């Protein structure tokens, strides 16, 4: 059994869709909705608000295999195939940092393709690879600064498993990894505004956008996602923070 939760203070009813089956959710304190259901480790899921038939992704989704507007997918960090158990980090002071954009670093634009070039960076004397934002954004190509989902790794790059392989390969070569993050706004195609109400600002050209300065819930979500990206999770319970 897995517990799912979503912060949605505006709707009168929220349902959880897991692999095409809708389950009722219970409203709890502070605008949260919760449900505990059976789900496989790779189940696809999302949320239905009121009578809208559209299944919305989890704003705190661990994976978006079909893009930021499709159902989310569970992912088990504890099952990741790490081999860097002896990695103890390295000092940033005096280090050489190479900024890398996964999408344009190689013709293929994936984590796996970038791994093939890491020996070259190590030979150059690079100490750290600073990866430009890798969280999910709308479309295939972009700089990553219009991210939509903070926890999900951009699938065209290789998704969360691809990021694990990349970081693992960097550590095997003595390279530290830094990741750029953008927490002060979400991309214009974010779906997190639906159901949250107070977190959105209406703009004539781009429509509703979420601002992390408007609610403690979003600010806390940003802080937790940063910690998760750095330390990983031993267990993962999807909890939306939109």
Phi and psi in degrees as GROMACS dihedral restraints (atoms count N, CA, C in turn):
[ dihedral_restraints ]
;  ai    aj    ak    al  type     phi  dphi    fc
    3     4     5     6     1  -127.6    20    10
    4     5     6     7     1   141.8    20    10
    6     7     8     9     1   -95.3    20    10
    7     8     9    10     1   130.4    20    10
    9    10    11    12     1  -115.4    20    10
   10    11    12    13     1   145.4    20    10
   12    13    14    15     1  -146.4    20    10
   13    14    15    16     1   147.9    20    10
   15    16    17    18     1  -143.3    20    10
   16    17    18    19     1   138.1    20    10
   18    19    20    21     1   -90.1    20    10
   19    20    21    22     1   110.2    20    10
   21    22    23    24     1  -146.8    20    10
   22    23    24    25     1    81.2    20    10
   24    25    26    27     1   -71.6    20    10
   25    26    27    28     1   -17.0    20    10
   27    28    29    30     1   -84.8    20    10
   28    29    30    31     1   -45.0    20    10
   30    31    32    33     1   -66.2    20    10
   31    32    33    34     1   155.3    20    10
   33    34    35    36     1   -89.0    20    10
   34    35    36    37     1   -19.5    20    10
   36    37    38    39     1  -147.7    20    10
   37    38    39    40     1   137.9    20    10
   39    40    41    42     1  -133.9    20    10
   40    41    42    43     1   134.1    20    10
   42    43    44    45     1  -121.8    20    10
   43    44    45    46     1   151.4    20    10
   45    46    47    48     1  -103.7    20    10
   46    47    48    49     1   124.7    20    10
   48    49    50    51     1  -102.2    20    10
   49    50    51    52     1   118.4    20    10
   51    52    53    54     1  -121.2    20    10
   52    53    54    55     1   114.2    20    10
   54    55    56    57     1    52.7    20    10
   55    56    57    58     1    39.9    20    10
   57    58    59    60     1    87.6    20    10
   58    59    60    61     1     0.1    20    10
   60    61    62    63     1  -111.0    20    10
   61    62    63    64     1   125.8    20    10
   63    64    65    66     1   -87.9    20    10
   64    65    66    67     1   135.9    20    10
   66    67    68    69     1  -125.7    20    10
   67    68    69    70     1   137.2    20    10
   69    70    71    72     1   -67.4    20    10
   70    71    72    73     1   148.1    20    10
   72    73    74    75     1  -116.1    20    10
   73    74    75    76     1   152.1    20    10
   75    76    77    78     1  -104.3    20    10
   76    77    78    79     1   129.4    20    10
   78    79    80    81     1   -72.7    20    10
   79    80    81    82     1   133.5    20    10
   81    82    83    84     1  -124.4    20    10
   82    83    84    85     1  -175.1    20    10
   84    85    86    87     1   -61.8    20    10
   85    86    87    88     1   142.4    20    10
   87    88    89    90     1    80.5    20    10
   88    89    90    91     1    16.9    20    10
   90    91    92    93     1    85.4    20    10
   91    92    93    94     1    12.5    20    10
   93    94    95    96     1   -91.2    20    10
   94    95    96    97     1   146.3    20    10
   96    97    98    99     1  -121.3    20    10
   97    98    99   100     1   139.1    20    10
   99   100   101   102     1  -136.7    20    10
  100   101   102   103     1   151.0    20    10
  102   103   104   105     1  -155.3    20    10
  103   104   105   106     1   144.0    20    10
  105   106   107   108     1  -118.2    20    10
  106   107   108   109     1   118.1    20    10
  108   109   110   111     1  -139.7    20    10
  109   110   111   112     1   165.2    20    10
  111   112   113   114     1   -73.7    20    10
  112   113   114   115     1   136.4    20    10
  114   115   116   117     1  -154.7    20    10
  115   116   117   118     1   143.5    20    10
  117   118   119   120     1   -79.6    20    10
  118   119   120   121     1   166.7    20    10
  120   121   122   123     1   -66.3    20    10
  121   122   123   124     1   -18.7    20    10
  123   124   125   126     1  -120.5    20    10
  124   125   126   127     1    24.0    20    10
  126   127   128   129     1   -62.2    20    10
  127   128   129   130     1   146.2    20    10
  129   130   131   132     1   -92.6    20    10
  130   131   132   133     1   140.3    20    10
  132   133   134   135     1  -151.8    20    10
  133   134   135   136     1   166.3    20    10
  135   136   137   138     1  -172.2    20    10
  136   137   138   139     1  -173.4    20    10
  138   139   140   141     1  -127.2    20    10
  139   140   141   142     1   143.2    20    10
  141   142   143   144     1  -112.9    20    10
  142   143   144   145     1   128.0    20    10
  144   145   146   147     1  -104.3    20    10
  145   146   147   148     1   126.6    20    10
  147   148   149   150     1    51.2    20    10
  148   149   150   151     1  -127.4    20    10
  150   151   152   153     1  -101.7    20    10
  151   152   153   154     1    10.0    20    10
  153   154   155   156     1   -71.5    20    10
  154   155   156   157     1   124.7    20    10
  156   157   158   159     1   -75.6    20    10
  157   158   159   160     1    -9.6    20    10
  159   160   161   162     1   -71.2    20    10
  160   161   162   163     1   128.4    20    10
  162   163   164   165     1   -88.4    20    10
  163   164   165   166     1   116.7    20    10
  165   166   167   168     1   -94.2    20    10
  166   167   168   169     1   144.0    20    10
  168   169   170   171     1   -70.7    20    10
  169   170   171   172     1   161.5    20    10
  171   172   173   174     1   -75.4    20    10
  172   173   174   175     1   121.1    20    10
  174   175   176   177     1   -59.5    20    10
  175   176   177   178     1   -17.2    20    10
  177   178   179   180     1  -113.5    20    10
  178   179   180   181     1    37.5    20    10
  180   181   182   183     1   -65.6    20    10
  181   182   183   184     1   138.4    20    10
  183   184   185   186     1   -82.3    20    10
  184   185   186   187     1   -17.0    20    10
  186   187   188   189     1  -160.7    20    10
  187   188   189   190     1   141.7    20    10
  189   190   191   192     1  -129.0    20    10
  190   191   192   193     1    78.8    20    10
  192   193   194   195     1   -64.5    20    10
  193   194   195   196     1   -21.8    20    10
  195   196   197   198     1  -117.6    20    10
  196   197   198   199     1    23.8    20    10
  198   199   200   201     1   102.0    20    10
  199   200   201   202     1   168.9    20    10
  201   202   203   204     1   -73.2    20    10
  202   203   204   205     1   -12.5    20    10
  204   205   206   207     1  -100.5    20    10
  205   206   207   208     1    -7.1    20    10
  207   208   209   210     1   -91.5    20    10
  208   209   210   211     1  -179.1    20    10
  210   211   212   213     1   -61.0    20    10
  211   212   213   214     1   149.6    20    10
  213   214   215   216     1   -80.7    20    10
  214   215   216   217     1   166.5    20    10
  216   217   218   219     1  -134.3    20    10
  217   218   219   220     1   136.2    20    10
  219   220   221   222     1   -65.6    20    10
  220   221   222   223     1   148.1    20    10
  222   223   224   225     1  -144.9    20    10
  223   224   225   226     1   137.6    20    10
  225   226   227   228     1  -104.0    20    10
  226   227   228   229     1    99.4    20    10
  228   229   230   231     1   -58.7    20    10
  229   230   231   232     1   -33.5    20    10
  231   232   233   234     1   -65.0    20    10
  232   233   234   235     1   -19.5    20    10
  234   235   236   237     1   -90.5    20    10
  235   236   237   238     1    -0.8    20    10
  237   238   239   240     1   -63.5    20    10
  238   239   240   241     1   142.6    20    10
  240   241   242   243     1   -89.2    20    10
  241   242   243   244     1    72.2    20    10
  243   244   245   246     1   -79.2    20    10
  244   245   246   247     1   145.7    20    10
  246   247   248   249     1  -126.5    20    10
  247   248   249   250     1    10.2    20    10
  249   250   251   252     1  -103.1    20    10
  250   251   252   253     1    37.9    20    10
  252   253   254   255     1   -59.0    20    10
  253   254   255   256     1   -23.5    20    10
  255   256   257   258     1   -90.7    20    10
  256   257   258   259     1    -2.3    20    10
  258   259   260   261     1   -68.0    20    10
  259   260   261   262     1   125.4    20    10
  261   262   263   264     1  -116.5    20    10
  262   263   264   265     1    10.5    20    10
  264   265   266   267     1    81.4    20    10
  265   266   267   268     1   177.3    20    10
  267   268   269   270     1  -149.6    20    10
  268   269   270   271     1   160.1    20    10
  270   271   272   273     1   -72.5    20    10
  271   272   273   274     1   136.1    20    10
  273   274   275   276     1   -78.0    20    10
  274   275   276   277     1   -30.5    20    10
  276   277   278   279     1   -58.9    20    10
  277   278   279   280     1   123.6    20    10
  279   280   281   282     1    77.8    20    10
  280   281   282   283     1     3.4    20    10
  282   283   284   285     1   -79.2    20    10
  283   284   285   286     1   155.5    20    10
  285   286   287   288     1   -96.3    20    10
  286   287   288   289     1   122.2    20    10
  288   289   290   291     1  -110.4    20    10
  289   290   291   292     1   128.2    20    10
  291   292   293   294     1  -109.4    20    10
  292   293   294   295     1   119.1    20    10
  294   295   296   297     1   -82.9    20    10
  295   296   297   298     1   130.3    20    10
  297   298   299   300     1  -129.7    20    10
  298   299   300   301     1   129.3    20    10
  300   301   302   303     1  -104.0    20    10
  301   302   303   304     1   113.2    20    10
  303   304   305   306     1   -57.1    20    10
  304   305   306   307     1   -40.7    20    10
  306   307   308   309     1   -67.4    20    10
  307   308   309   310     1   -24.8    20    10
  309   310   311   312     1  -119.9    20    10
  310   311   312   313     1    -0.7    20    10
  312   313   314   315     1   -67.6    20    10
  313   314   315   316     1   -30.1    20    10
  315   316   317   318     1  -135.2    20    10
  316   317   318   319     1   161.9    20    10
  318   319   320   321     1   -59.5    20    10
  319   320   321   322     1   -32.8    20    10
  321   322   323   324     1   -76.6    20    10
  322   323   324   325     1   -35.0    20    10
  324   325   326   327     1    72.9    20    10
  325   326   327   328     1    39.7    20    10
  327   328   329   330     1  -129.0    20    10
  328   329   330   331     1   165.2    20    10
  330   331   332   333     1   -60.6    20    10
  331   332   333   334     1   -43.6    20    10
  333   334   335   336     1   -63.2    20    10
  334   335   336   337     1   -38.4    20    10
  336   337   338   339     1   -67.8    20    10
  337   338   339   340     1   -36.8    20    10
  339   340   341   342     1   -65.9    20    10
  340   341   342   343     1   -33.3    20    10
  342   343   344   345     1   -57.4    20    10
  343   344   345   346     1   -36.5    20    10
  345   346   347   348     1   -65.4    20    10
  346   347   348   349     1   -16.3    20    10
  348   349   350   351     1  -103.0    20    10
  349   350   351   352     1    -0.4    20    10
  351   352   353   354     1   -67.5    20    10
  352   353   354   355     1   -33.9    20    10
  354   355   356   357     1   -60.3    20    10
  355   356   357   358     1   -37.0    20    10
  357   358   359   360     1   -63.1    20    10
  358   359   360   361     1   -42.8    20    10
  360   361   362   363     1   -64.8    20    10
  361   362   363   364     1   -41.2    20    10
  363   364   365   366     1   -63.3    20    10
  364   365   366   367     1   -39.6    20    10
  366   367   368   369     1   -65.9    20    10
  367   368   369   370     1   -28.7    20    10
  369   370   371   372     1   -72.0    20    10
  370   371   372   373     1   -15.1    20    10
  372   373   374   375     1    97.5    20    10
  373   374   375   376     1    15.3    20    10
  375   376   377   378     1   -69.4    20    10
  376   377   378   379     1   138.7    20    10
  378   379   380   381     1  -104.1    20    10
  379   380   381   382     1   -33.5    20    10
  381   382   383   384     1  -134.3    20    10
  382   383   384   385     1   141.8    20    10
  384   385   386   387     1  -104.3    20    10
  385   386   387   388     1   118.0    20    10
  387   388   389   390     1   -99.0    20    10
  388   389   390   391     1   108.9    20    10
  390   391   392   393     1   -88.2    20    10
  391   392   393   394     1   127.4    20    10
  393   394   395   396     1   -65.0    20    10
  394   395   396   397     1   161.0    20    10
  396   397   398   399     1   -46.6    20    10
  397   398   399   400     1   133.5    20    10
  399   400   401   402     1  -118.5    20    10
  400   401   402   403     1     4.5    20    10
  402   403   404   405     1   -72.2    20    10
  403   404   405   406     1   158.0    20    10
  405   406   407   408     1   -60.8    20    10
  406   407   408   409     1   137.4    20    10
  408   409   410   411     1  -137.5    20    10
  409   410   411   412     1   165.3    20    10
  411   412   413   414     1   -69.8    20    10
  412   413   414   415     1   135.9    20    10
  414   415   416   417     1    89.7    20    10
  415   416   417   418     1  -168.0    20    10
  417   418   419   420     1  -104.1    20    10
  418   419   420   421     1   -44.4    20    10
  420   421   422   423     1  -111.1    20    10
  421   422   423   424     1   142.2    20    10
  423   424   425   426     1   172.9    20    10
  424   425   426   427     1   168.2    20    10
  426   427   428   429     1   -79.5    20    10
  427   428   429   430     1   -16.2    20    10
  429   430   431   432     1    94.4    20    10
  430   431   432   433     1    -1.6    20    10
  432   433   434   435     1   -87.9    20    10
  433   434   435   436     1     4.3    20    10
  435   436   437   438     1  -117.4    20    10
  436   437   438   439     1    42.3    20    10
  438   439   440   441     1   -61.2    20    10
  439   440   441   442     1   149.9    20    10
  441   442   443   444     1  -109.9    20    10
  442   443   444   445     1   -40.2    20    10
  444   445   446   447     1  -123.2    20    10
  445   446   447   448     1   116.4    20    10
  447   448   449   450     1   -70.0    20    10
  448   449   450   451     1   -31.5    20    10
  450   451   452   453     1   -90.5    20    10
  451   452   453   454     1   -25.2    20    10
  453   454   455   456     1   -85.9    20    10
  454   455   456   457     1   135.8    20    10
  456   457   458   459     1   -86.7    20    10
  457   458   459   460     1   137.0    20    10
  459   460   461   462     1   -52.8    20    10
  460   461   462   463     1   120.1    20    10
  462   463   464   465     1   -64.7    20    10
  463   464   465   466     1   -41.0    20    10
  465   466   467   468     1   -59.4    20    10
  466   467   468   469     1   -22.0    20    10
  468   469   470   471     1   -77.3    20    10
  469   470   471   472     1   -21.6    20    10
  471   472   473   474     1   132.1    20    10
  472   473   474   475     1     1.6    20    10
  474   475   476   477     1    65.5    20    10
  475   476   477   478     1  -169.5    20    10
  477   478   479   480     1   -63.9    20    10
  478   479   480   481     1   -35.4    20    10
  480   481   482   483     1   -66.9    20    10
  481   482   483   484     1   -36.4    20    10
  483   484   485   486     1   -64.5    20    10
  484   485   486   487     1   -39.6    20    10
  486   487   488   489     1   -65.2    20    10
  487   488   489   490     1   -39.8    20    10
  489   490   491   492     1   -59.2    20    10
  490   491   492   493     1   -47.1    20    10
  492   493   494   495     1   -62.1    20    10
  493   494   495   496     1   -39.2    20    10
  495   496   497   498     1   -65.8    20    10
  496   497   498   499     1   -49.6    20    10
  498   499   500   501     1   -63.0    20    10
  499   500   501   502     1   -41.9    20    10
  501   502   503   504     1   -59.5    20    10
  502   503   504   505     1   -42.9    20    10
  504   505   506   507     1   -67.9    20    10
  505   506   507   508     1   -37.1    20    10
  507   508   509   510     1   -61.9    20    10
  508   509   510   511     1   -47.4    20    10
  510   511   512   513     1   -62.7    20    10
  511   512   513   514     1   -35.0    20    10
  513   514   515   516     1   -62.9    20    10
  514   515   516   517     1   -23.1    20    10
  516   517   518   519     1  -103.2    20    10
  517   518   519   520     1     8.7    20    10
  519   520   521   522     1    79.7    20    10
  520   521   522   523     1    13.8    20    10
  522   523   524   525     1   -94.9    20    10
  523   524   525   526     1   127.8    20    10
  525   526   527   528     1   -79.5    20    10
  526   527   528   529     1   161.5    20    10
  528   529   530   531     1  -126.3    20    10
  529   530   531   532     1   127.9    20    10
  531   532   533   534     1  -115.1    20    10
  532   533   534   535     1   144.0    20    10
  534   535   536   537     1  -126.2    20    10
  535   536   537   538     1   124.1    20    10
  537   538   539   540     1   -68.1    20    10
  538   539   540   541     1   140.6    20    10
  540   541   542   543     1  -133.1    20    10
  541   542   543   544     1   151.1    20    10
  543   544   545   546     1  -126.2    20    10
  544   545   546   547     1   110.9    20    10
  546   547   548   549     1  -115.0    20    10
  547   548   549   550     1    -5.8    20    10
  549   550   551   552     1   -85.5    20    10
  550   551   552   553     1    -7.0    20    10
  552   553   554   555     1  -162.8    20    10
  553   554   555   556     1   168.1    20    10
  555   556   557   558     1  -116.0    20    10
  556   557   558   559     1   159.2    20    10
  558   559   560   561     1   -62.6    20    10
  559   560   561   562     1   158.4    20    10
  561   562   563   564     1   -68.2    20    10
  562   563   564   565     1   -14.7    20    10
  564   565   566   567     1  -100.4    20    10
  565   566   567   568     1    19.3    20    10
  567   568   569   570     1   -66.7    20    10
  568   569   570   571     1   141.0    20    10
  570   571   572   573     1   -99.8    20    10
  571   572   573   574     1     2.6    20    10
  573   574   575   576     1   -69.7    20    10
  574   575   576   577     1   -15.8    20    10
  576   577   578   579     1   -68.2    20    10
  577   578   579   580     1   -30.5    20    10
  579   580   581   582     1   -70.8    20    10
  580   581   582   583     1   117.6    20    10
  582   583   584   585     1   100.4    20    10
  583   584   585   586     1   -19.2    20    10
  585   586   587   588     1   -94.5    20    10
  586   587   588   589     1   -27.1    20    10
  588   589   590   591     1    65.7    20    10
  589   590   591   592     1   -78.0    20    10
  591   592   593   594     1   -67.6    20    10
  592   593   594   595     1   -19.5    20    10
  594   595   596   597     1   -87.0    20    10
  595   596   597   598     1     1.7    20    10
  597   598   599   600     1  -110.8    20    10
  598   599   600   601     1   147.9    20    10
  600   601   602   603     1  -119.8    20    10
  601   602   603   604     1   136.3    20    10
  603   604   605   606     1   -89.9    20    10
  604   605   606   607     1   126.2    20    10
  606   607   608   609     1  -122.1    20    10
  607   608   609   610     1   136.0    20    10
  609   610   611   612     1   -60.2    20    10
  610   611   612   613     1   -38.4    20    10
  612   613   614   615     1   -87.8    20    10
  613   614   615   616     1   -47.8    20    10
  615   616   617   618     1   -97.0    20    10
  616   617   618   619     1    -7.8    20    10
  618   619   620   621     1    82.8    20    10
  619   620   621   622     1  -160.2    20    10
  621   622   623   624     1   -73.9    20    10
  622   623   624   625     1   133.3    20    10
  624   625   626   627     1  -133.7    20    10
  625   626   627   628     1   150.7    20    10
  627   628   629   630     1   -92.7    20    10
  628   629   630   631     1   141.1    20    10
  630   631   632   633     1  -121.4    20    10
  631   632   633   634     1   126.0    20    10
  633   634   635   636     1   -72.2    20    10
  634   635   636   637     1    -7.5    20    10
  636   637   638   639     1   -84.5    20    10
  637   638   639   640     1    -4.3    20    10
  639   640   641   642     1   -96.2    20    10
  640   641   642   643     1   -13.5    20    10
  642   643   644   645     1  -152.0    20    10
  643   644   645   646     1   137.3    20    10
  645   646   647   648     1   -60.9    20    10
  646   647   648   649     1   -29.2    20    10
  648   649   650   651     1   -61.4    20    10
  649   650   651   652     1   -43.9    20    10
  651   652   653   654     1   -71.1    20    10
  652   653   654   655     1   -36.5    20    10
  654   655   656   657     1   -65.6    20    10
  655   656   657   658     1   -39.4    20    10
  657   658   659   660     1   -66.3    20    10
  658   659   660   661     1   -38.8    20    10
  660   661   662   663     1   -60.5    20    10
  661   662   663   664     1   -41.6    20    10
  663   664   665   666     1   -62.2    20    10
  664   665   666   667     1   -43.7    20    10
  666   667   668   669     1   -64.6    20    10
  667   668   669   670     1   -42.2    20    10
  669   670   671   672     1   -68.0    20    10
  670   671   672   673     1   -39.3    20    10
  672   673   674   675     1   -65.1    20    10
  673   674   675   676     1   -34.7    20    10
  675   676   677   678     1   -65.3    20    10
  676   677   678   679     1   -43.1    20    10
  678   679   680   681     1   -63.3    20    10
  679   680   681   682     1   -42.1    20    10
  681   682   683   684     1   -63.5    20    10
  682   683   684   685     1   -40.3    20    10
  684   685   686   687     1   -64.4    20    10
  685   686   687   688     1   -32.8    20    10
  687   688   689   690     1   -84.2    20    10
  688   689   690   691     1   -38.2    20    10
  690   691   692   693     1  -110.1    20    10
  691   692   693   694     1   -16.4    20    10
  693   694   695   696     1    78.7    20    10
  694   695   696   697     1  -180.0    20    10
  696   697   698   699     1  -128.4    20    10
  697   698   699   700     1   140.3    20    10
  699   700   701   702     1   -82.5    20    10
  700   701   702   703     1   -30.1    20    10
  702   703   704   705     1  -138.2    20    10
  703   704   705   706     1   161.8    20    10
  705   706   707   708     1  -139.8    20    10
  706   707   708   709     1   120.4    20    10
  708   709   710   711     1  -114.1    20    10
  709   710   711   712     1   113.9    20    10
  711   712   713   714     1   -63.0    20    10
  712   713   714   715     1   123.1    20    10
  714   715   716   717     1  -135.4    20    10
  715   716   717   718     1   109.5    20    10
  717   718   719   720     1   -69.8    20    10
  718   719   720   721     1   146.7    20    10
  720   721   722   723     1  -128.6    20    10
  721   722   723   724     1    25.6    20    10
